[in-house]
């Protein structure tokens, strides 16, 4: 009787766990959580390499992409090659760029994109010619440095499996979550509708994007909110105007 009862309760436990139905969902959830944790870890590695670069270059971040007289492109990930960072650190496993084979390219300048993260483009040629020194930023803890990017998608919050038909186009620089290339979104939220973002102070969060569509409300694409607590620039303020209302 005890043996039969054991089999009976084993069957109940299996049903409760949903073996064959619930377990794949549980494993998928765990896999998604692991990908999110790996993405955050990789983004932090990239952040540390960027900060090391800035220490060597008078508080400046690398340019997004520059073309030599010979016509060869050098991108910001290329410039971090000497800062003890592996190529695998540039990958978000939820929206990976291929490192070989059919590579991702920038659709405008056609250089190869080898990172799933985009660097805030406001640090170059936005508030003046050339780079903006990190030390001049008043609210680094409220300003985005890196966001999830990688292959652009038609559904910004959709969970697209890696084997599906994804775009082979990607962007290295972050402008705003409302920006699109045709009908494709540049910065998809690949973690079950959430996006990983890291601030200039180094803290990382995975949150829901505040503005993708006009229906999400009024939005300032230069200074406005990316995810709760992090803005496109300086906490939503022009530099020197932190005593005024935020631009969200």
Number of C-alpha atoms within 10 A of each C-alpha: 6 7 8 9 10 11 12 12 12 12 13 12 12 14 13 11 13 14 14 10 10 14 14 12 13 14 11 12 13 12 13 18 14 14 18 22 16 17 27 22 15 23 26 19 17 25 21 16 20 21 20 16 19 16 12 10 12 11 17 20 24 21 19 21 16 13 12 8 7 6 8 10 15 16 19 20 24 15 17 17 12 9 14 12 16 13 15 13 19 24 25 27 21 24 27 20 26 17 16 8 6 9 15 26 20 15 13 9 10 12 20 19 25 25 28 28 34 25 26 23 19 20 22 18 12 12 12 10 8 12 18 18 15 17 11 10 18 18 20 20 19 22 28 29 28 25 28 30 30 32 27 23 27 17 15 21 20 15 17 18 11 11 6 7 9 14 15 18 22 30 28 28 20 23 18 22 23 16 16 15 15 8 11 17 22 29 30 27 27 27 25 16 16 21 23 25 26 24 23 22 16 17 14 20 17 21 17 17 22 18 21 20 12 9 7 10 10 12 18 15 19 18 21 24 27 28 21 13 15 25 30 29 28 25 25 26 23 17 14 10 12 14 7 10 9 17 20 20
